[in-house]
Amino acid sequence: MKQNVFSVSSLVHYLKQTLDNDSNIRSILIKGEISNFTNHRSGHWYFTLKDAKSRISCVMFASYASRCRFLPKEGTKVIVSASVSMYEAGGSLQLYVNGMQADGLGDLFLQLEQVKQKLSMEGLFDPSHKKPLPVYPMRIGVISARTGAAIQDILTTISRRWPLAEVCFYPSLVQGISASEDIIKNLMRADADGHDVILLARGGGSIEDLWCFNDEKLARCIYAMHTVIVTGVGHETDTTLVDYVSDARAPTPTAAAELITPNISEVGLHIMKMKTVLVNDMKHRLEKEKAVLKPLQEHRYMKDPLSYVADSQMKLAMHVKELSIMEHQVHAWSQKLSSLSSHLGLYAKKIEREKMEDVKQKQNLLFLNMEHYKQKANENYMEKVRLLDAFSPLKILTRGYTLTYRKEHLVKSIQDVEEQDALRIRMQDGYIHTKVTKKEGL
């Protein structure tokens, strides 16, 4: 059996494809200690993650590193979310890290990652489910803490950017054990009140302070809402579970207020531009319609409308005259038709009388011919009867002759019978039945 020979690059590529297609290591959590940490000028982080027995190379690209709340250093114990793959150029196995938390959070962070994976698999983070933001929201619901800089910044921003909106504030707990249940209660109230958009916001804080926004029930509640919901929780580097299921996420409460509201000055400028466009369009259409109207105005019927009526009156008079002539013709034709009809009736009666007389003559002649034919036929019939009677074989029976039958056959010779045969003899007035006792020839 011949064995396949791989090149180094084909083997490394095959191993990379195998790792990339393995769903078990596509998104995993690994706990370890940072070593050989490098913060590259490009923003990427390169480091080694190790424990007591093993180590593995790691890279965290700038887009993910910028979201991390702390700068790791040598010896920092962390939990990272990553996928396993190969760096083909170096032929080395490494982790591609997309999230990092200090190991101090421990089980909470692991639990959050498990919930995130479960909700993602169920489709709660699917972009196709997210509702578009209203362009001009007139009723805005705000859910945030009763006091603090966040709510003041939100109200100030909305008042400055879009003072036309009606803002309804739902004060809520945003920190602590009961916070998630209180937020759910206020979300359901706001959703039932028919707002154009709802803003869920909280100011910055530690990961522990923001943990109530990682509640699974709260995430499912936001996913099921009918109203558009925008989240602005914490600072720019903070990302909680509600940010994944909301229709839009802003890095801060103030940014969220700016996201859901148009700038009234910009709207005014836009309206002025649209007004200018509409006015110019109407002017253009007016000039175009004037160009169409001008030839119509120059038409002689527009200058002298009665001339159009006069032409029509003249045509009408000609039609009336033609109609009168046609009426006279119709009347004359009607009289002529009536006279012809009378003549036709008289002629039809005359023809009928003549035909009836002819029919009667032919009928009388037919009766005479039939009587003559009948008489002649009777005479011919009687003559034939006399002839038949004269030549009938039965006629001679009156002179003493007989007819002898054997069965149904006429006996013409003694050869036609045998002794003891039964015979039937026809006389003039009946039959005699007898037997042959003896034959005697002549």
Beta strands, then each sheet from edge to edge (+ up, - down):
strand 1: 28-39
strand 2: 45-50
strand 3: 55-60
strand 4: 77-87
strand 5: 92-102
strand 6: 139-144
strand 7: 166-171
strand 8: 197-202
strand 9: 228-233
strand 10: 248-249
strand 11: 403-406
strand 12: 409-410
strand 13: 422-426
strand 14: 431-435
sheet 1: 1+ 2- 3+ 5+ 4- 1+
sheet 2: 7+ 6+ 8+ 9+ 10+
sheet 3: 12+ 11- 13+ 14-
end
